[in-house]
């Protein structure tokens, strides 16, 4: 009876761990690797797992009946502080320093953690985040001001929508409609230099760059079901954003294309994009409750990705710059993870995707298409798809490159000695 109880507790713990890692957005092939390592630490070296978007199949021994459990019971996505706490628990469990029952209780505690910052600070964080993204897009001063205001508005909408699960699905449409309509009205009046950058920056927080990238990673690892599911989910979110922009254009009308698209660029100076990386890190820390003492590490990872993208653009051109930036971002994120105070690599990825701005061109392409510049709009849409693919391939190539570098430098052994 005791052995059966221990097995049930271990199964429950592994289920909760798998559910939490799924909610954090980790690739399923990596989740299976983590669960196998934890199961081996607790005396189940022959355990088998299959992780899917909404359920997990597991068996502690070959030949025994498999257990199929839903993974939706832990709710939606995790914040950065929750993701870091889950990875701390994962490390402790890999060393068998916690019982399965205590581990299950710890997972439930983590997923119900209150955000580190109050609602007002998180709304302000949205304004900071969108201002940082706008700086990267080389804005005018008016663009930057409007982007910060729109960011605060989007943050307030997200805070309200977070109370109801049914509202979260339509939030991209609602935010895209409101922000686009305001942008079109302001740009159409001609009293300011507002253009697409003011609109793209706040809506970029809805872009599914991380989802689409993980889809490519999973498909490359032969996880076809999960990869295809993520791909459909990411494309649907892009379509929802596009629908909101289309609805706004139909209701308020589009201003002249040259007014909306060809406004003066980068009137703030060449320093703006370099400052943007720092501002994005601060904004993400506030919005997603970054773990304590990790702002510096986030800046290291983000600037690595930004510098990689910058030099990639000089050497290979715009679309391939995302590939170089993603490789640099991935390698540095995993290297930072090995530092005693470094956050998990997954914590650094989300801000990194927004820094590389995967898919931002797609929103510009939609508007250019609506403004009857169909050829240019289609070209931008295809270019956006290429940039997303470049970022995804960069992450895919960056992980094995990190492993080779870690073996060369003995990074894993160094971390074990420190801990």
C-alpha positions in Angstrom: 0.0 0.0 0.0 2.9 2.4 0.9 4.6 1.7 -2.4 1.3 2.3 -4.3 0.9 5.6 -2.4 4.4 6.7 -3.2 3.9 5.9 -6.9 0.7 8.0 -6.9 2.4 10.9 -5.3 5.2 10.7 -7.8 2.8 10.5 -10.7 0.9 13.5 -9.4 4.2 15.5 -8.9 5.4 14.7 -12.5 1.9 15.7 -13.8 2.1 19.0 -12.1 5.6 19.7 -13.2 4.6 18.8 -16.8 1.6 21.1 -16.6 3.6 24.0 -15.2 6.3 23.7 -17.8 3.6 23.6 -20.5 2.0 26.7 -19.1 5.4 28.4 -19.1 5.7 27.8 -22.9 8.6 25.3 -22.9 9.0 23.1 -25.9 7.5 19.6 -25.3 10.6 17.7 -26.2 12.5 19.7 -23.5 9.6 19.0 -21.0 9.9 15.3 -21.6 13.7 15.5 -21.0 13.1 17.3 -17.7 10.5 14.8 -16.6 12.6 11.9 -17.5 15.5 13.3 -15.4 13.2 13.9 -12.4 11.6 10.5 -12.7 15.1 8.8 -12.7 16.1 10.7 -9.6 13.0 9.3 -7.8 13.7 5.7 -8.8 11.8 5.4 -12.0 14.5 5.4 -14.7 12.3 3.6 -17.2 9.4 6.1 -17.1 7.9 7.2 -20.4 6.2 10.5 -21.2 4.3 12.1 -24.1 3.4 15.7 -23.6 0.6 17.3 -25.7 -0.9 20.8 -25.5 -3.8 19.8 -23.2 -2.8 16.5 -21.7 0.1 14.3 -20.6 0.5 10.6 -21.0 2.8 8.9 -18.6 3.9 5.5 -17.4 6.4 4.8 -14.7 7.5 1.5 -16.1 7.3 -0.2 -19.5 4.4 -2.7 -19.8 2.3 -1.0 -17.1 -0.9 0.9 -17.9 -0.3 4.4 -18.9 -2.0 7.3 -17.1 -3.6 10.1 -19.2 -4.1 13.3 -17.4 -5.2 16.8 -18.6 -2.7 19.6 -18.1 -5.2 22.4 -18.2 -6.0 22.3 -14.5 -3.2 24.8 -13.7 -4.6 27.5 -15.8 -3.0 29.8 -18.4 0.5 31.0 -19.0 3.0 31.8 -16.2 4.7 35.1 -15.4 8.5 35.3 -15.4 8.8 35.0 -11.6 6.6 31.9 -11.7 8.6 30.4 -14.5 11.9 31.0 -12.6 10.3 29.4 -9.4 9.3 26.3 -11.4 12.8 25.9 -12.8 14.2 26.2 -9.2 11.9 23.4 -8.2 12.9 21.4 -11.2 16.5 21.7 -10.2 15.8 20.7 -6.6 13.7 17.7 -7.7 16.5 16.6 -10.0 18.6 16.2 -6.9 15.8 14.6 -4.9 15.9 17.2 -2.3 12.1 17.4 -2.0 9.4 14.7 -1.6 6.8 14.2 -4.4 4.0 15.3 -2.1 5.9 18.5 -1.1 6.7 19.1 -4.8 3.1 18.9 -5.8 2.2 21.4 -3.1 5.0 23.7 -4.2 3.8 23.7 -7.8 0.3 24.6 -6.7 1.7 27.4 -4.5 3.8 28.7 -7.4 0.9 28.9 -9.9 -1.2 30.8 -7.4 1.5 33.3 -6.5 0.4 36.9 -6.5 2.3 39.2 -9.0 5.3 41.0 -7.5 4.0 44.4 -8.6 0.6 46.1 -8.2 -1.9 46.8 -11.0 -0.8 50.4 -11.4 2.9 49.4 -11.7 2.1 46.7 -14.3 0.0 49.2 -16.4 2.9 51.6 -16.2 5.2 48.7 -17.2 3.1 48.3 -20.4 3.7 51.9 -21.2 7.5 51.5 -20.6 7.6 48.2 -22.7 5.8 49.7 -25.7 8.0 52.8 -25.5 11.0 50.5 -25.7 9.6 48.6 -28.7 8.8 51.9 -30.4 12.4 53.1 -29.8 13.6 50.1 -31.7 11.3 50.9 -34.6 13.1 54.3 -35.0 10.1 56.6 -34.2 9.4 60.3 -34.2 8.9 62.0 -30.8 5.1 61.9 -31.3 5.2 58.2 -32.1 7.0 57.6 -28.8 4.5 59.6 -26.8 1.5 58.0 -28.5 3.0 54.5 -28.1 3.5 54.9 -24.4 -0.1 56.2 -24.0 -1.5 53.3 -26.1 0.7 50.9 -24.1 -0.9 52.1 -20.9 -4.3 51.7 -22.5 -3.5 48.1 -23.7 -2.2 47.3 -20.2 -5.4 48.5 -18.6 -7.4 46.4 -21.1 -5.3 43.3 -20.3 -5.8 43.8 -16.6 -9.6 44.0 -17.1 -9.6 41.0 -19.4 -7.5 38.9 -17.1 -10.5 38.6 -14.8 -12.5 36.6 -17.3 -11.1 33.7 -19.4 -13.7 34.2 -22.1 -12.6 37.8 -22.6 -9.0 36.9 -23.1 -9.6 35.3 -26.4 -11.1 38.5 -27.9 -8.5 40.8 -26.3 -6.2 40.9 -29.3 -9.1 41.9 -31.5 -10.4 44.5 -29.1 -6.9 46.0 -28.5 -6.1 46.1 -32.2 -9.4 47.7 -33.0 -9.1 50.5 -30.4 -5.4 51.3 -31.0 -5.7 51.1 -34.8 -8.8 53.3 -34.8 -7.1 56.0 -32.6 -4.0 55.9 -34.8 -5.9 56.3 -38.0 -8.0 59.2 -36.6 -4.9 61.0 -35.3 -2.9 60.4 -38.4 -5.8 61.5 -40.6 -6.2 64.8 -38.9 -2.7 65.8 -39.9 -1.9 67.7 -36.7 1.0 65.3 -35.7 3.5 63.0 -37.2 1.8 59.9 -35.9 2.3 56.8 -38.1 2.4 53.0 -37.9 5.1 52.9 -35.3 2.7 54.3 -32.7 0.3 51.5 -33.5 2.7 48.6 -34.0 4.6 49.0 -30.6 1.6 48.4 -28.3 0.2 45.7 -30.5 3.6 43.9 -30.7 3.0 42.6 -27.1 0.3 40.4 -28.7 2.5 39.0 -31.4 3.0 35.2 -31.0 6.7 35.2 -31.7 7.6 32.8 -28.9 4.7 30.5 -29.8 5.6 30.3 -33.5 9.3 29.8 -32.7 8.5 27.0 -30.2 6.3 25.5 -32.9 9.3 25.3 -35.3 11.5 23.8 -32.6 8.9 21.1 -31.8 8.3 20.2 -35.4 12.0 19.8 -35.9 12.0 17.5 -32.9 9.3 15.3 -34.6 6.7 16.6 -32.1 4.3 17.1 -34.9 1.0 17.3 -33.0 2.1 19.9 -30.5 4.1 21.9 -33.1 1.2 22.0 -35.4 -1.1 23.1 -32.6 1.2 25.9 -31.6 1.5 27.0 -35.2 -2.3 27.1 -35.6 -2.6 29.0 -32.3 0.0 31.6 -33.3 -1.4 32.1 -36.8 -4.9 32.5 -35.3 -3.6 35.3 -33.0 -2.1 37.1 -35.9 -5.3 36.8 -37.8 -7.2 38.2 -34.8 -4.9 41.2 -34.7 -5.3 41.7 -38.4 -9.1 41.5 -38.1 -9.0 44.2 -35.4 -7.0 46.5 -37.8 -9.4 45.7 -40.7 -12.4 46.5 -38.5 -10.9 49.8 -37.4 -10.0 50.7 -41.0 -13.6 50.0 -42.2 -15.1 52.0 -39.4 -13.0 55.2 -39.3 -11.3 55.0 -42.7 -7.6 54.9 -43.6 -5.7 58.2 -44.0 -3.5 58.6 -47.1 -0.8 55.9 -47.4 2.0 58.4 -47.5 0.7 60.0 -44.3 0.4 56.7 -42.5 3.5 54.9 -43.7 6.1 57.5 -45.0 6.2 59.8 -41.9 9.7 61.0 -40.8 11.7 58.2 -39.2 14.2 58.2 -36.4 14.0 61.9 -35.6 15.3 61.1 -32.1 18.8 60.0 -33.2 20.8 56.9 -33.8 20.9 56.2 -30.0 17.2 55.4 -29.8 17.3 51.7 -30.8 20.2 51.1 -28.4 18.3 52.6 -25.5 15.2 50.6 -26.6 16.8 47.3 -25.5 17.2 48.6 -21.9 13.7 50.1 -21.8 12.2 46.8 -23.1 14.0 44.9 -20.3 12.6 47.3 -17.6 9.1 47.1 -19.1 9.1 43.3 -19.2 10.4 43.2 -15.6 7.4 45.3 -14.5 4.7 43.7 -16.6 5.6 40.1 -16.1 7.0 40.3 -12.6 10.6 39.5 -13.4 12.4 37.6 -10.6 14.4 39.7 -8.2 17.9 40.8 -9.2 17.5 39.7 -12.8 17.1 43.0 -14.6 20.9 43.1 -15.2 20.8 39.6 -16.7 17.9 40.4 -18.9 19.8 43.4 -20.2 22.8 41.2 -21.0 20.7 38.7 -23.0 18.7 41.4 -24.8 21.8 43.4 -25.8 23.4 40.2 -27.0 20.4 39.6 -29.3 20.3 43.2 -30.4 24.0 43.4 -31.2 23.7 40.2 -33.1 20.8 41.5 -35.1 22.6 44.8 -35.7 25.7 43.2 -37.2 23.6 40.6 -39.0 21.8 43.4 -40.7 25.1 45.0 -41.8 26.4 41.7 -43.2 23.4 39.6 -44.3 20.6 42.1 -44.7 17.3 42.8 -42.8 15.5 39.4 -42.9 18.6 37.3 -42.0 19.5 39.7 -39.2 16.7 38.0 -37.1 18.5 34.7 -37.5 21.8 36.1 -36.2 20.1 37.9 -33.4 18.2 34.8 -32.3 21.4 32.7 -32.3 23.2 35.2 -30.1 20.2 35.6 -27.9 19.8 31.8 -27.4 23.5 31.1 -26.7 23.8 33.9 -24.2 20.5 33.1 -22.5 21.6 29.5 -21.8 25.1 30.7 -20.7 23.4 33.2 -18.3 21.2 30.3 -17.0 24.4 28.6 -15.8 25.4 31.6 -13.6 24.6 31.1 -9.9 22.2 34.1 -9.9 21.1 33.8 -13.6 17.5 33.3 -14.5 16.3 30.3 -16.6 16.8 30.7 -20.3 13.0 30.7 -20.9 12.7 33.8 -18.7 15.0 35.7 -21.1 13.3 34.5 -24.3 10.0 36.4 -24.1 11.6 39.9 -23.9 14.1 38.7 -26.5 11.4 38.0 -29.0 9.9 41.4 -28.6 13.3 43.0 -29.0 13.8 41.2 -32.3 10.3 42.3 -33.2 9.3 39.2 -35.1 6.2 39.9 -37.1 6.0 43.6 -36.6 6.3 44.1 -40.3 3.2 41.9 -40.7 1.0 44.6 -39.1 2.6 47.3 -41.4 2.0 45.0 -44.3 -1.7 44.6 -43.5 -2.2 48.4 -43.3 -0.3 48.9 -46.6 -2.5 46.3 -48.2 -5.6 48.1 -46.9 -4.3 51.4 -48.3 -4.5 49.8 -51.8 -0.7 49.3 -52.0 -1.4 45.6 -52.5 1.9 44.6 -54.0 3.9 46.3 -51.2 1.6 44.9 -48.6 2.0 41.3 -49.8 5.7 41.8 -50.0 5.8 43.0 -46.4 3.6 40.0 -45.3 5.9 37.6 -47.0 8.9 39.4 -45.5 7.4 39.2 -42.0 6.9 35.4 -42.4 10.5 35.2 -43.5 11.7 37.1 -40.5 9.7 34.9 -38.1 11.2 31.8 -39.7 14.6 33.3 -39.4 14.2 33.9 -35.7 12.8 30.4 -35.2 15.7 28.9 -37.0 18.1 31.0 -35.0 16.7 29.6 -31.8 16.8 26.1 -33.2 20.5 26.5 -34.2 21.4 28.4 -31.0 20.7 25.6 -28.6 23.0 22.9 -30.1 25.6 25.7 -30.5 25.3 26.4 -26.8 25.7 22.7 -25.9 28.9 22.5 -28.0 30.2 25.6 -26.4 29.3 24.4 -22.9 31.0 21.0 -23.5 34.1 22.9 -24.6 34.2 25.3 -21.7 32.9 22.8 -19.1 30.1 25.1 -18.1 27.8 22.4 -16.7 30.5 21.1 -14.4 31.3 24.6 -13.2 27.7 25.2 -12.2 27.5 21.9 -10.2 30.6 22.9 -8.3 29.1 26.3 -7.4 25.9 24.8 -6.3 
